[in-house]
Amino acid sequence: MSALSRIFALALVLLCLDPGRASAALTLCNRTSYILYTATATETANEVTSQGWTRIVPGTCRDVLAGALGGVGLDIYARTSQAHSGPARAWGGDHQICVQDVDFKIRIPSSVHECPSDNFYLLPFARVGTRHMTSWTSTLSESPSLASLADARTAGLKRLLHDLGYPIATLDGSPDKKAETALADFRKRQHLAPGASTSDLFDALETNAFKIATPAGYSICNDTTKPVAAALGEKSAGGKWISHGWWKIAPGSCARAITAPLATDILYLYVQKVGGPALVSGKDTFCVADIEFDIQDRVRCKARGLGEVGFAATPVNGLSGFAAHVGESGLVHPARR
């Protein structure tokens, strides 16, 4: 995938490496201010089994694998909820393993080094050294300032309130009056019972943040029932034209093509069904290739042995984030969650 699609790394580390409870092969604890979605993979000599996604709210622990680890290799990937504002954050490593954006579980022979269909794609998981234990507990951490799960829980509530537009000055683990006032206002607006649990609060906050979230960067969302392939064209900061592709996007999923806040007026998009016709196209031509590509310039495509297609202009001036939703008839207005 092109450099534009690389996810900004969150400083998540495996802090607490110790035997977990006997009832779970792997327990993960979230000591960050973000709601995390985690995927795991176990590797034997014959196959790799990957599965996801387990949601873990700040300040909590979840059993993500049952049974016993035995002698299998263990890999973990974690990413932040799309409800959060700003760039996407993720933690991983250098083990490329197949995943799907929706909940999934898949077994692939170790000898196979590609995903079984266009509904899956590769993400870089991190290998966890479990010292041959049968169970394991790991803590995902964001910052030394969040010294406990309680700190993470407080910071997590503050972050989601901030995502919703409340004036939260500091996203730390210390309670403060502004955050308490904002939380009381949110409870009132959502008609939450006085005895609503912290879990209920996180659920309600994330649900409402989803409704207004426009993550920084440029996302391409597939609202069709079949996989699509997307390419992006842009003028670089140095004034050169560049085209990038392909992002293969499963039905109901989004690909974050650019993760940094946008700093341009127009980006150009081309989307086609995998192995099928174009869904989004236009009059602005760029060069493309049959494989993943980053191509400089948009002229003499055929003379350079490249394909040439028309991209649609998507105005993004003044926006730090933009999501292009693609339906059966082309670009559509994004569905509110």
N, C-alpha and C positions, 0 to 999 in steps of 0.2 A: 504494500500500500504506500502511497506517496507520503512525503514528510508532513503534509498538511494534516494527515489523519492521526498523527501520533498524539496520544493523550498526555496532557500534562501530568507528571508524576506527583502524587501526594506522598509526603514523607511518612509512609506507613511502614512500620517495622514489626517483626515478630518479637515482641518483648518478653512474653511470659512463656517459656518453653518448659513445660512440666507435664508429668502424666496426668491425663484427664480422668474423668469419672469412668467407672467400669462400664456404664451403660452406653457410652458413646465412643466411637473411634476417634472423632475429632470434634472439639468444641472451640468456637471462635468468639472472642470478646471484642467489642467495639469501644475503644477508648479515644474516639474522635468526635468532632462536633457535627459529623455528617451521618445521614442514614446511608448505610452501605448495602450493596447487593453483592453477594459472594458466590463464586463457583469453585468447585474442587475437581481434582482428577486423581485417580489412583492408577499407577502403572505397574504392570507385571511384565514378565519376559515375553508374554504372548499378546497382551492387549492393553489399551488405554481406555479407562472408563471415566468420562467427564459428565458433570451434572451441575445444574444451577437453576434458579438463582435463589439463595437464601437471604431474606431481608433481616438486617440486624440494626436496630435503632441505637443511638448513642447511649452508652452506659449500661448495656446489657450483653449477655452471652447467649449463644444458641448452639445446640448440638446440630452439626451439619452433616455428619456421617455416623451411621449406626454400625454396630458390630465391633470388629477388632481390626486394627491395621495390619497386623502380621508383618510380613516382610515386604510389603508393597511400597513403591515410591509414592510420595504424596506431594501434590502441587496445589497452589491456591492463587486465585485472582479475586481482587475486590475493586468495585467501582462505586462512585457516589450516585445517589438518586438524581434523576433528571429534574426533580422538583427544585433542586438548589440552583440559585443564580450563580453566574460567573462560569469560568472554564470548568470542564469536566475534570474530575480527579480520579486517579486509579493507582493501584498497587499491583505489581507483577514482577516478572523476571525475564528469563530467556528461553523458557520451554513453550514452544508454540503448540497450542492445543485447541481443538475444535469446540466451538460454543454456538449457541443460538440465542437471539435476543429474548425470546419467550422461554418459559420454563422448559427444561430439556434434560434428558439423560441419554447418552450414546456410548456405545462400545465400538472401538475401532482397532483392528489388528495392529500390532506394533510395527509391522513391516510396511504399513500404509502411511504415507506422509502428506496426505491431502484430505480435505473434508469430503464427506460422502455426497453432498448436494449443495446447491447454491443457497439453501436455507441456513447453512452453517458457514462460519468463518473462523479464522485463527486469532487467538489472543495470547499474549506472552504471560504465562503463569510463572510463579516462583516456586522452586523446589524447597520443601521444608525438611530439615534433618530431624527425624523423629527418634534417632538412637535406637531403632528397632523396638520401641515400645508398642504395646497393643492399643494404647489410647494416648491422646495428646490434647493439650490446651494451648492455644496461641492467642495473644492479644495484639490487635491492630491499633497502632498509636499514631496520632497526628503531630503532637507537640509535647515537649517535656512540661509545659505549663499546665497541661491537663494531667494531673498526677494521679487521678483516681477515676473510677467509673462514675462516681457521683459528679465529679467535675465535668466529665464528658456529657453526662445527662443534662446538666444545667446549660453548658455551652451549646448543646444540640438544640434545646428549646429556643435559645436566643437566636441561633442561626436561622431557624425556620421562621421565627417572627420577623427577622430582618429580611428574609426572602419575600415575605408578604408585605413589606413596605413599612413596618414599624421602625421608629427611630432608635435602634439598638446600637449604642456607640461601640461597645467592646464585646467581642464574641469570646468571652472567657468563662471559666468555671465558677466565678463568684456571683452570688445572687445580688441583684441591685433593684432599686425602686422602679426604674424605667421599664425593666424587663417584667417585673411583677405587674405593673400597671397595664403593659401591653398584653400580657397573658390573660389578665382579668377581662380586658376588653374583648379579646378573641373568644374567651369562654362565653361571654354574654352574647356576642354576635352569632355564635354557633349553637347557642342554647344548650351548652354542655352542662350536665348535672354537676353540682358542687363536688360530688364524690367521684367524678370521672378520674380514671387512673392515668398515670403518666403514659402508658401505652395508648390509651384512648386519645390523649393530647397529641402524641406524635402522629397517630393515624389521621386525625382531623387536620393538623397542620400540614402534613405532606399532601393530603388530598387537595387542600385549598391552594397550596403553592403550585401544584401541577397545573391548576387552571390558569395561572398567569405566567408560568415559566416560559421564558424565551432565553435559553442558555446562550452565553456568549459564543460567538463564532457562527458557523454556517452548518445547519443540519439539513439532511435530505430524508424525508419520511415517506415510506411506501404504504399508501392507503389502499393498494390493490390486493388481489387475492393470489398473486403470483410473484416470484422473485423478479427484481429489476436490477439493472446495472446503470450506474450514473457516472458522469464525468463532469468536471468543473473547469471553466476557463476564467482567467483573471489577468489583470495587468499588475505586475510586481511593483514594489516600491521604487525599483530602479527604472521603471518605465517599459519593461520587456513583457511581451505576452507569453503566457504559459498555460498549458492545458494539462490536467491531471485525471487519472482514472485507473482502473475502474473500482467503484465501490459497489459490491454486490449486496443488496438489501432485501432481507426476507420480508414476507407480507406482515404488515402491522408493526414493522420495526423502523428505526431511524439510524442513519449513519452520521456521525459528526465529522464532516469533511474538513472544517477549519475549527480549531479549538480556541484560538486566541480571539479577543474582541476585534470586530471588523474595523478596518481602517481604509475603506474604499467606497466608491459610490455605486458600482455595479459589479455583480458577479454573473457569470454565464453558465447555464445549466443544460445538459443533455441527458435524457433518461430514456432507456428502452427496456422492454421486457427481455429477459434473458432468452436469447435465441429467437426473439420476436421483433415486432415493429417498434418504432419510436413512440414514446408517450409525451415527452417534452422536447421540443426542438424550436429553432428559430432561424433568423437570417444571418446571424453572426457566426461565421465559419471558423472552426479550429481544427487542428490536426488531432487524430486519434490513432490508436494501435489496437491490435487484437489482444494484447496482454497488458498487464499493469504498466502505466507509463507516466512520465513527467516530460513533456515536450516543450522545448523553447521555440518561440515564434509561431505564427499562425499562417505563414505563407509557404508556397511551393510544397504543399503536403504530398501530393502524388509523386512529384519528382524526387522526394526524399524517401519514397517507399512507404508512405503512411496513408491512412484513410483521411477523409475530410467530411465533416458533418456540420450542420447548422445548429448552433446553441441558442437558447432563449435567454434574453437579458432579464435578470431579476434585480431591480433597484433596491439597494440596501443602504443608501446614503443616510447618515445620521443615526443608524442603528448599530448597537454593539453585538446584537445577535439576531439571526434570521433563520426561520425553519421553512423550507420549501416542501409542501405536502403534494404528493403526486398521486392522482387517481386514474381511473380508466380513461378519462377524457383529457388528461393533462394536469396542469397545476390547479390546485383547489385551495380554498381557504382552510386553515388548520382547524381540526375539530377541537373543541374545548373539552378538557377532561373534567 
